[in-house]
């Protein structure tokens, strides 16, 4: 289905009223036939026919009347963005499976393909040094493996997650609680530019200039969950936005994972409680990747994470290179290597240990050989 320009203008006006539930709208569309016809009705008729309160119907019409939908298109185009409409072929399929899919979605940047490994990572704004280290390490490893990090561009964990992708030149998705014409918090302006420069996207269901009102963020969280194949909670109190996102992910049938933390840290109470209730524990990025569907995991570059990546000979220290060259393509015992290298066994054993731990060589039946894969 393709909407006419007039219908799109009407949909933008209707979409501006964030309290209009999907079942109300569906009922109104069934009764009046089109978005344009809905806006022609009186508050009294909308209330009577749509089974909504007269107060809600009045606020809905007032909000719709105040929005200049043509200006929404102009501003979005000027910002190099576009607006997707529910019901049209190019509308993101991830959103069709959730309750309350947005009528309109404002996007700056590039949406990932349907087959991308999108990993939601959320957490508290009151990030601790431990949470910062965990989010940065997990974010970097996932981004470098090819996963697309999904978060909310808020202070704290969200900022660290997005920055991990941007710093490594990888795309990331930011679902925000304002319009795409604003940046909140303001100190993340440079980060937002980095997200767009690295092929990511900034996404909102709100009108272009919508402010950061408190009620916007819980609704935003359902979109973080929708765009994610699974959700990881890094830090957050038991009653926090991160836990709301986790709940919404579970309702959408997504896996929820959690990073354990100190038992005396309020910011780890949320993820620790999730683990107690059955969420998978995250100790490194492999725990997250292993939870992804197999078809998505196979599309990632996980060789480094799983120690499957060959270490180039020239990157090794000189003594380690000598040992590798002495091993060659054969299997050699420690005694034979010590003799051929004229090296004390005590020194050689340490080098062999480092090479084995690094995945460069393997030992079988007391003999060392180069790892073939």
N, C-alpha and C positions, 0 to 999 in steps of 0.2 A: 504494500500500500504506500502510495505517495500522497502526502497532504498538500493541499494548495497553500499558497502564501498566506491567504487570509486565515486558513485553519491553523497554520503554524503560529501566526500572531495571537490567535485566540488561545492556543495551547500554552504559549509562554505566559499569558496573563493568568490562566488557570493554575499553571505550575508555580506561580509566584506565591500562592497561598499554601504554605507548607503544612497546614493543619488539615487539608482536605484528604481524607483517607481514600484508598483505591476503591473500596466497595461503594463509597458515596459517589465517586466520580463515575464508576461503571453504571450505577443506577441512573445517574443523571444523563449519561450518554444514551442508555437504552430508551429513556423517556423522550429526550429532546432531539436525539439523532446526530448532533455534531457539536463540536466545541463552540462554534459561532452561535448556535442557537441557545446553548446554555447561558451565554453572557447576555442574551437579549431578555432573559426572564427577570421578573421581580424577585426580591428577597422572599416575599410571602409565597410565591409559587414554588420557588426552589425548596423552601422549607416544607411545604405541603406535599409536593410530588416526590422530593428526594429523601423525605423522612429525616431531615436534619433540623436543628433548632433555628429559629428565626434569627437569633443573634449570630450564629455561625454563618448562615446564608448572607446576612448583611455584611459581615466582615469580609467574607469571600468576595463579594461583588465590589466592595470598596478597594480591596487590595488589587483586584484585577483592573479596576478603572485607573488606579494610580500608576500602573506600570506602562511605560511607553515601549511597546513590544518592538516597534521599528528601530528604536534607538538601541535596544538589546542586540539586534542583528548587526547594526552598524558598529557598535563598540566591540563586539566579539570578532568581527571581521578585521577591524583595525588592529586588534591584539593578536592577529594571525591564529585565531581560534575558530571553532565551528560548533554548531549546536545539533545534537542528535535527538530525534523524536521517537518516542515509543510507538511502535507500529510500522515504522519504516525499515527497509531491509538492512540498513547499515547500523542500526541501533545495537549497542553491545549486547551480545547474547547472554553474557553472565548475569545481566540484570533482570532478564525475563523470568528467571527461576526464583526470584525472591518476592517476599511480600512488599507491597508499596514500591514498585519500580518507578523511578522518576518519569514524569511525562516528557521532560526535556533534560538533556545533559549537556552542560557547557564544557568544552575540552580545549585546552591550549596544549599543543604538542602532539605526540603520536601515541595512539593506543596500541598495545601489543597485539600480536596475532593470537588467535584462539588457542594455539598449541604452546604458548609460552608458559614457563614454570613460574607463576606468580606466587611469591611468598609474602604474606602479610606479617609485618613485625610491628608490634605496638607496645606501649608502656607509659609509664608515668611522666609527667612534666617535671616532677621533683626527682630527677635522676641522681643516683649516687655514683661515686667513682667506680664502684663495682659494676653497676648497670651500664655505665658509659663504656667500660672495657668490653663487657660482654656483647653489647649491641654493635660496637665497632668491629670486633673480631668476627662475629657471626655475619654481619652485614657484608664485610669485605669478602669473606670466603664464599658466601652465596653469590654475590655480584660477579666475582671473578669466575665462578663456575658457569655463569650464564643465566642464573635465576633473576627474575625481575622483582625487586623489592617494592612492597606496597605499604604505605603508611599515611599519616595524616598531617605532616608538615607542622606539627605543634612543637613547642619547646620540649627539651628532654630527649626521651628515647626516639621519638619520630625524627627529630633533627639529626641525631647521630646516624640513624639508619639511612636516611636520604643522602647524607654527606658521605657515607661509606661508598655508596654507588657512584656519586658524582666524582669523588676523589679518584676513583679507578676508571673513570670514563664510561660508566655503564648506565643504562636507562633505569629509571625508577618512577613509580606512579604515586602522586600525592593527591589524596582525596581530602578536600578542604572544607571547612565550616563557614566560609565566606563565599562571595562571588569571585570569579576568576579575575575580576578587575581590582581586587584587593590582595594584599599579602599580610597574613596574620600568623605569627607575630612579625612586626615590621623588620626586626633584625634578620629575618630569613629571606630578605629580598634577593641577596646575592645567591643564596642557595637555590631559590626558585628559578633564577636565571640559569643556574648551572643544570638544573633538572631538564629544562627545555633544550639547552645546548647539547646535552648528552643523549638526546633522543627519547627522553621520557615525556611525561604528561602531567599537567595539573588539571584536576577534574572537580566539578561541582554541579549540583542540581539547582543551586540557588541563582537568582538573578545576578547579573553582571557585577553590580556594585553592592551586593548584600553585605551588611556588617557582621561582625563576629558575635552574634547573639548566643546566649547560653543554650537555647533550645535547638540550635542548628547542629551542635556537635554530636549528640547521641544519634540523630538521624544520619549524620555523615558516617558514623561507625558501621552501619549496615552495608554501606557501599564499599568500605575497606574490606569487609568480610566477603562481599560479593565478587570483587575483583581478585580475590586471593584463592589459591587452590587449597591452602591451609593457613592457619594463623598461629604465630608464635608470640607469647606474652613474655616480655623480658623483665619488666618490673611494674608494680602497681599495687596499690592497697586493695583490700578485699572489695571495697565499694569504690570503683574507679571506672573511668572511661575504657581503659584497656580490658577490664573484665566484662564490660557491656559488649565490646567488640567480640570477645571470646564467646559470650552467650549467643550472640547473633550468628557467629560462625557455626556453632553447634546446631542452631535451629535451621541453618541452611545445609546441614549435612556435611560440613567441613571438619577436618581433623583440627584439634587444638593442642598445641605443645606449649611447654612452659620451661623457663630457665630457673633452676632452683637458686635460692639465695640464703643468706644468713637468717637463722630462725628468730633473731632479735631485731631484724630490720623490718619496719612497717611496709617499706616499698617491695619487699619480697613476700609479704603475706599473701598477696593475690596469687602469684604463680605457685608458691608452695602449697596453697590450698587446692589449686587446680590439679597439681600432681597427686595430692592425697585423694582427690576424687576420681583419679584415673587418667588424667592427661599424661601424655608421653613426656618424659624428661629430656631436656636438651642439654647435652654437655659439649657438643661441637656441631659444626654445620652438617656433618654426615648424618646425625640423628634427624635432621630436618629433611635432607635429600632422600634418605631412606623411606620417609613417610609419603613422599610424592608418588603419584601413579607412575607405573613403570614406563609408559610411553613418554612422559615428561622427563623422567630421570635419565632416560637414554639419550635425550637431546642435550644434556649438560656435559660440560668438560670437567669431570671429577678426578682426573688422573692425579693431580697434585694432592687433593684432599685424601685420596685413598692410597697415597704413596705408590701410584702406578706410573708416575711420570719418570722417564729415564733422566738421570742427572748427566748433563754434558760433561765429558771428560775434562774439558778445559776449565770448567767451573770448580773442579776439585783442588784441594791443596796439593802441593808438589809431592809430598810423601804418599798421599792417597792415590795420586795418579801413577806413581811408580808401582804400587801394589797392584792396581788394576792392570797395568801393562804386563806385569809379571804373571798374573793369572791368565791373561790372554783369553783364548776360547776353550781352555781345558778346565778340569777340576784339579785343584792343587791342595795338598795338606799344609798345615801351618809350618811343619818342620821343613818341607821342601821350599816353601816361600822364604822362610828365614835364611835358608842356605843360599838360595839364588840371589837374595837381596843383601846378604851379609848384614842382616839386621837382628838385633836381640829379640827373642820371642816375646819378652815382656813389652817392648815397644810395638812390635807387630800386632800383638793381640789387641791392643787399644785401637789401632788403625782399623783392623778387621771388624771390631765391634762397631765403630762409627759407620763404616761402609754398609754393614748389615742392617743397622738401625735405619740408615738413610735409604734403604731399599735398593742400593746399587749392586750388592752381591747377596748370595744366599749360601747357606751351609747345609750339606747333606752327607751323612755318613762320615763326618769329620773332614770333608773336603769342600773348599770354597770355589764357587764359579760365579761368573757375571750373571745377573738376572736378565732373562731374555725378554721379559715384558713387565 
